Amino acid sequence: MKILTKISAFIFILGVFFACETDEDNLYSLDYIGAPTNVEAVFDITQDNSGLVSISPNAEGAQQFTIDFGDGSETETYKPGEIAEHVYTEGVYSVKIIAVSINGKTTEFVQELNVTFKAPENLEVNITNNTQNPRIVSVTATADFATVFEVYFGDVEDEEPTMLMPGETVSHTYEAPGDYDVRIVAKSAGAATTEYTETVNVPEAADPINLPIDFESFTINYAFENFGGTTSSVIDNPDASGINTSAKVAQSNKSAGAEIWAGSFLTLENPIDFSNNTEFRVKVWSPKAGATVKLKVENLTDGNIGYEVDATTTVANAWEELTYDFSAIDQANEYQKVVIFFDFGNNGDDSNYYFDDIKLVSAAVDSGLAGVWKMAPEAGALGVGPGLGNTSWWSSTADDVTTRACFFDDTYEFGADGSFRNVLGSDTWVEDWQGGSNACGTPVAPHDGSNAATFTYDKIAGTITLEGIGAYLGIPKAYNGGELANPADAPASITYDVTLSENNTVMDIDIEIAGGAYWHFKMVKAGEVSSPVAGTWSLAQEAGALGVGPALDDTSWWSSTADDITARACLFDDTYVFGADGSFQNVLGSDTWVEDWQGGSNSCAAPVTPHDGSNAATYSYDAGAGTITLEGVGAYLGIPKAYNGGELANPADAPASIIYDVTLSENNTVMVIDIEISGGAWWKFKLVKN
């Protein structure tokens, strides 16, 4: 028994030792925890003339609360979730709430408390509809002797009131338009109350539709007209990711057995102006790759007057932007309806399709933007100031062209197909908000050019819009309305004001970051995007996208199935990025398909060096020979183990270069790749341009 006691004591001492060690480690990290924020309190006065007040403190990051009741009594301490009760005599008190964090940092909140046994007097209520979303109604109220207000918004039975403190505002979102009786009950410490009721109208959306269409407005009436078994409506974005993180999108449900031509259309306020812009762009989400999405415009009254263009989805269960060339449309006619058909040519199977951001833009190839751009190597190439064109706060000097050479050699590539890419090389200028030291350093995601991006140029408005998280012009921190403090907050799109001059070889760019504050950039064209393979590619989302067999074009030994698109999603979302400057990169994300020869288990896992895109690589395309040569250890197309003459058994044996046979088709948007791995044995891959 004594032995057990000693052992227990020994274990206890060890526990104390390690506990103390852990506490010291924790105390080191606690220094980074800030004081509590959003400190507030709700007061509830018992209406029986007793003066009993319940106080419910709340804050973010608080471990405890100290309450000074303001009447000279002792302060008391409460844990989060506890309710303080205190009896007051009639009077006005300043109640102080002190929120304390785990490391002892504090934040104070003071609320005036008026304790009276009289009924509130001079009740004044202000009820307003939000100008952007009229379904949001806000209420403020004041009254002499009132301590708290109860607000009933009148849209549900047995409604629990929303508590409103003097000087505050409460808001409520109505699900449907209509007239609602909003009732406000003003309470003091006494049993008597004072009430006010007002009928609030929540209007139907009635504003007309005009291009571009983003489905974000609560005042526009997106009145879809449906036919053939398709039903379309505006819903919350079910997959806010990739190139589309917006809140609202349109959904088209093509019901089981729906006609092959089933679709929906919207009627615009005015006829479409094709005089300057002739290219439609639409973001779509389809549950299947290879589906035809037809876009059509029609005359307002004569359905025989119309023009339609087809596009095909290239990915499943992800957002992509489809492009429609309307340059051949007869502009002598008027077109006021926009019609969309999903999976055209096939009967419906109850699939849901989503679409968003319907816009008419200038065709990229005609914009003068296509090509490679750099910052002008001169003083004043970039700067910031209190007005458009004013860089008095700061501007670059002639010396910066040398001292910031890692920035001035960055390129901004506009593809003729509407693609965009930041090409930064191994280093660029990295600022402190990115975790750098305002010096040259390794590019920081997502502003490293690793994400796919597109651009649209509005010649009339003089704007460029970049779509893609991390895509930017000039510097990464400037966005519409502010400057980033964290790379993780990078927006999904940015719009810049642009002016082209000197035969489209000079571009001046401006962006407003705050009220009247602008960044300005001057760029010069460095070259044209000439290679047809330049851009971002990925495996085709279809059965047979990769396979191997005993001869060229023979994949009888093994080929991928339709199920592999999901089972090997970590492979099918890998991208192969060919830069217009001849650079090449495998962009694999956090996981890819890792086989046993790489130390994996033939499943999704973290990429394995050198086949992880970490090494610099280049490519050369020989159109005459129909080949692509990759230079760089670990660079590959399709799968990493295939090389000229064999298959790798060890990642350390990766060759310095690989040559692939390639065939381009469908306007250089489809690439078929072949590589001979041994006498007569071939791997085959099919890539599509993103």
Disulfide bonds with the S-S distance in Angstrom:
Cys406-Cys440 2.10
Cys570-Cys604 2.05
